[in-house]
Amino acid sequence: MTEHVTLDKGGTPPSAPRRGALLGAMFLMATSAIGPGFITQTTVFTAQLGAAMAFAILVSVLVDIAIQLNVWRVIGVAGRRAQDLGNSVLPGAGYALAALDVFGGIIFNIGNIAGTALGLNALLGLDVKIGGTISALIAIGIFLSKRAGVAMDRIVVVLGFLMIVMTLYVAIVSSPPIGDALVQTVAPEEVRFLVITTLIGGTVGGYITYAGAHRMIESGLTGPENVKGITRSSITGILVTALMRGLLFLAVLGVVAGGAKLAAENPAPSAFEHAAGEAGLRIFGLIMWSAAITSVIGASYTSVSFLVSFHSWIERNRNWLVVAFIALSTALYLSLGTTPVDLLILAGALNGLILPFGLGLLMWIAARRRDLLGGYRYPAWLLVLGAAAWVLTLYLGWNSLTGIADLWN
């Protein structure tokens, strides 16, 4: 079998810099967040709020940083994955966290495959079933390669940069009112707390919370002696996501500020088409495909990373499990025939539950379990910041429970 993604423990050539895997970890977290839902949410909320959306983005980014600072710090200093730490705090808690993450990851991956299909349809006019299948085969090929970890790191970095450059172009072409956006970043005409919490859940919810941190462990950047690098990496990953969100916001803002009406059934491609005509629609297809395929990679890798420490057989056959994960998601997408709206709502609700549960376990370790951190004294300011963010995630969790109840009624 091909080499699995823990290549840094022997598979990566000695001459390959560890920072390559660390850069991959940052972009894995960022591109996992930048998926089909990310693009749709940003478009819809910008159309609703206009320039006031800038404030929602700013607040959500600050909260995202607070959450990722703590998640990366605890996991990085401990040098152990979230599920292992969870079981150390409360027997069975890590298994519960893994079950939630894997189930939610499968459902979200169906949506990610659907996103790749929509992207190739807009870019090349491919049938959505053919486009989804081709994209899944590309993702599978990455994990079947002899240097899967290196391949994964490179593709998420390259596609991440590609998305940013393409979105920047459309943002320039659409000529957004940047002055108004800057003013409303700190003095918004309208504030919607639900929009802010939705952005937070979409950026650091579910498997996304742990995507970069789990890959960071495999890069070898662990232990108290690497706190500076861990901190810098966690913030950089969020800032990459924030940059993409900001550029996408400006691109759509320029369109709606110019008086254009977005198509209600499919607002995102409509915005790009209004901004740059036929070329804009093709660019949207490329951005959507890049966002979706990297999310397929991130969801599949991270979901399986929640299982590898439970049995040596899983670790040895990790890449086969990632391939099976992608294949199952694709088969479900093809059998459903359309984007599974109800399943995506359920997955979004599960994301809201995973965030406070997992973050609560990690914050307990930060506050009470120095033994799991190798005696590391956790900074009081970071603990307070994490606790405040955790309280906010409880609100997200409550909304998730309400969403699940509504779905079943």
LUMDOGU-111487 format. One record per residue (C-alpha): x, y, z; residue in three letters. Coordinates in steps of 0.5 Angstrom, whole numbers, plus 2048, in hexadecimal, padded with zeros to 3 digits. Each point is the difference from the previous one (the first is absolute). Layout:
N
XYZALA;...
END
This chain:
409
800800800MET;8028077FFTHR;803804805GLU;7FB804805HIS;800807802VAL;8057FF806THR;8058017FBLEU;804804805ASP;8027FB804LYS;8047FC7FBGLY;7FD8017F9GLY;8028077FFTHR;8078017FDPRO;805803805PRO;8018067FCSER;7F98017FFALA;7FF806805PRO;7FB7FF806ARG;7FD8077FEARG;7FD7FD7FAGLY;7FB7FB804ALA;7FF806805LEU;7FE8057FALEU;7FB7FA7FEGLY;7FD800807ALA;7FF807800MET;7FC8007F9PHE;7FD7F9801LEU;7FC804806MET;7FF8067FCALA;7FE7FC7F9THR;7FB7FB804SER;7FD806803ALA;7FF8037F9ILE;7FB7FB7FDGLY;7F98017FCPRO;7FD802806GLY;805805802PHE;7FF8037F9ILE;7F8800800THR;800803807GLN;8058067FETHR;7FC8017FATHR;7F9800803VAL;802804806PHE;8038057FCTHR;7FA8017FCALA;7FC801806GLN;804805804LEU;8048037FBGLY;807804803ALA;7FD7FE807ALA;8037F97FFMET;807803801ALA;7FE800808PHE;7FE7F9800ALA;8067FE7FCILE;804803805LEU;7FD7FE806VAL;8007F97FESER;8078007FEVAL;802802807LEU;7FC7FA803VAL;8037FB7FBASP;807803802ILE;7FE7FF808ALA;7FD7F97FEILE;8067FD7FCGLN;805803805LEU;7FE7FC805ASN;7FF7FA7FCVAL;8078007FDTRP;803802806ARG;7FD7FA804VAL;8017FB7FBILE;8078027FEGLY;803801807VAL;7FD7F9801ALA;8027FD7FAGLY;7FA7FC800ARG;7F98007FCARG;7FA802802ALA;7FC7FA801GLN;8067FD804ASP;800806805LEU;7F97FF800GLY;8007F9803ASN;805802805SER;7FC806803VAL;7FA7FB800LEU;7FF7F97FEPRO;7FC7FF7FAGLY;8008087FEALA;8057FF7FAGLY;7FC7FA7FDTYR;7FA805800ALA;8048067FDLEU;8037FB7FBALA;7F97FD7FEALA;7FD807800LEU;8058037FBASP;8007F97FCVAL;7F98007FFPHE;8008087FFGLY;8067FF7FBGLY;7FC7FB7FCILE;7FA8047FFILE;8048077FEPHE;8047FC7FBASN;7FA7FE7FCILE;7FF808800GLY;8078017FEASN;8007FB7FAILE;7FA8047FEALA;804806800GLY;8057FD7FCTHR;7FA7FE7FBALA;7FD807800LEU;8078037FFGLY;8027FC7FALEU;7F98017FDASN;801807800ALA;8078007FELEU;8007FB7FALEU;7F87FE800GLY;8017F9802LEU;7FA7FC803ASP;800800807VAL;8017F9801LYS;8067FF7FCILE;803806803GLY;7FF7FE807GLY;8037F97FETHR;8068037FCILE;801804806SER;8007FB805ALA;8057FC7FCLEU;805805800ILE;7FF801808ALA;8017F8800ILE;8068007FCGLY;803805805ILE;8007FB806PHE;8027FA7FBLEU;8068047FESER;8077FE803LYS;801806804ARG;7F9802802ALA;801805805GLY;8058047FCVAL;7FB7FF7FAALA;7FA803805MET;804805803ASP;8028037F9ARG;7F98007FDILE;7FD803805VAL;805806800VAL;8008017F9VAL;7F88007FFLEU;800804806GLY;8048057FDPHE;7FC7FF7F9LEU;7FA802804MET;802806803ILE;8038037F9VAL;7FA7FE7FCMET;7FB803806THR;805806800LEU;7FF8017F9TYR;7F9800800VAL;800805806ALA;8048057FCILE;7FB7FF7FAVAL;7FA801804SER;802807803SER;7FD7FF807PRO;7FF807804PRO;8077FE805ILE;7FF807804GLY;7F97FE802ASP;8027F9802ALA;806802804LEU;7FB805804VAL;7FB7FB801GLN;8067FB802THR;800804807VAL;7F98047FFALA;7FB7FB7FDPRO;7F98037FEGLU;7FD7F9802GLU;8037FA804VAL;7FD7F9800ARG;8037FB805PHE;7FD7FA7FDLEU;8048027FAVAL;806801804ILE;7FF7F9803THR;7FF7FD7FATHR;8068027FDLEU;8047FE806ILE;7FD7F9800GLY;8017FF7F8GLY;808802801THR;8027FC807VAL;7FA7FB801GLY;8007F97FFGLY;8067FC7FDTYR;8038077FEILE;802802807THR;8057FA800TYR;8028007F9ALA;806804801GLY;8027FE807ALA;8007F87FEHIS;8048027FAARG;805804804MET;8017FA805ILE;8037FC7FAGLU;8048067FESER;8047FF806GLY;7FF807803LEU;7FE7FE807THR;802801807GLY;800806805PRO;8078027FCGLU;7FC8017FAASN;7FA805803VAL;8028067FBLYS;8007FC7FAGLY;7F97FD802ILE;7FD806801THR;8038047FAARG;7FD7FA7FCSER;7F9800803SER;7FF8077FFILE;8038007F9THR;7FB7FB7FEGLY;7FA804802ILE;8038067FDLEU;8007FC7F9VAL;7F97FE801THR;7FE808802ALA;8048027FALEU;7FC7FC7FBMET;7F9802804ARG;8028077FFGLY;8028007F9LEU;7F97FC7FFLEU;7FC805804PHE;8038067FCLEU;7FF7FC7F9ALA;7F97FF802VAL;7FF807803LEU;8028037F9GLY;7FB7FD7FDVAL;7FA801805VAL;802807801ALA;8008017F8GLY;7F87FE801GLY;8017F97FDALA;7FB7FB802LYS;8037F9802LEU;7FC7FA7FDALA;7FC7FE807ALA;8017F87FEGLU;8088017FFASN;803806802PRO;8077FF800ALA;8017FF7F9PRO;7FB8057FESER;805805804ALA;8067FE7FCPHE;7FC8007F9GLU;7FE807802HIS;807803802ALA;8047FD7FAALA;7FB7FD7FBGLY;8017F97FDGLU;807800802ALA;7FD801807GLY;7FC7FA800LEU;8067FC7FEARG;804803805ILE;7FB7FE805PHE;8007F97FEGLY;807800801LEU;800803807ILE;7FA7FB802MET;8047FA7FETRP;806802803SER;7FC802807ALA;7FC7F97FFALA;8067FB7FEILE;804803806THR;7FA7FF805SER;8007F97FDVAL;8077FF802ILE;800803807GLY;7F97FD802ALA;8037F97FESER;807801803TYR;7FD803807THR;7FA7FB801SER;8057FA7FFVAL;805803804SER;7FB800806PHE;8007F87FFLEU;8087FE7FFVAL;802800808SER;7FA7FB802PHE;8047FA7FCHIS;8067FF7FDSER;7FD7FD7FATRP;7FC8067FFILE;807804800GLU;8037FB7FBARG;7FA8007FBASN;7FF808801ARG;8008027F8ASN;7FB7FA7FFTRP;7FB803805LEU;8018077FDVAL;7FF7FD7F9VAL;7FA7FC802ALA;7FD806804PHE;8008047F9ILE;7FD7FA7FCALA;7FB800805LEU;7FE807800SER;8008007F8THR;7FC7FA800ALA;7FB803805LEU;8008077FCTYR;7FF7FC7F9LEU;7FA7FC803SER;7FD806803LEU;8008037F9GLY;7FF808803THR;804804806THR;7FD7FC806PRO;7FD807803VAL;7FE7FC807ASP;8067FC801LEU;8048077FFLEU;7FC803805ILE;8017FA805LEU;8078007FFALA;800808801GLY;7FD7FE807ALA;8057FB802LEU;8058057FEASN;7FD805805GLY;8007FA806LEU;8077FE7FEILE;803807801LEU;7FE801808PRO;8017F8801PHE;8078007FEGLY;802807802LEU;7FD7FF807GLY;8057FA801LEU;8068037FDLEU;7FF806805MET;7FF7FC806TRP;8077FD7FEILE;8038077FFALA;7FD802807ALA;8007F9804ARG;8057FB7FDARG;8078037FFARG;8027F9801ASP;7FE7FF7F9LEU;8038067FDLEU;8077FD803GLY;800805806GLY;7FF8067FBTYR;7FD806804ARG;7FA8027FBTYR;800808800PRO;7FA803804ALA;7FE8057FATRP;7FF7FB7FBLEU;7FC7FB805LEU;7FB806801VAL;8008017F9LEU;7FE7F97FFGLY;7FB800805ALA;7FD8067FDALA;8007FD7F9ALA;7FD7F9803TRP;7FA804803VAL;7FF8027F9LEU;8007F97FDTHR;7FB7FE805LEU;7FB8057FDTYR;8027FD7F9LEU;7FF7F9803GLY;7F9802803TRP;7FE8037F9ASN;8027F97FDSER;7FC7FC805LEU;7FA8047FETHR;8027FF7F8GLY;8007F9801ILE;7F9800804ALA;7FD8047FAASP;8037FB7FBLEU;7FD7FA803TRP;7F9804801ASN;
END
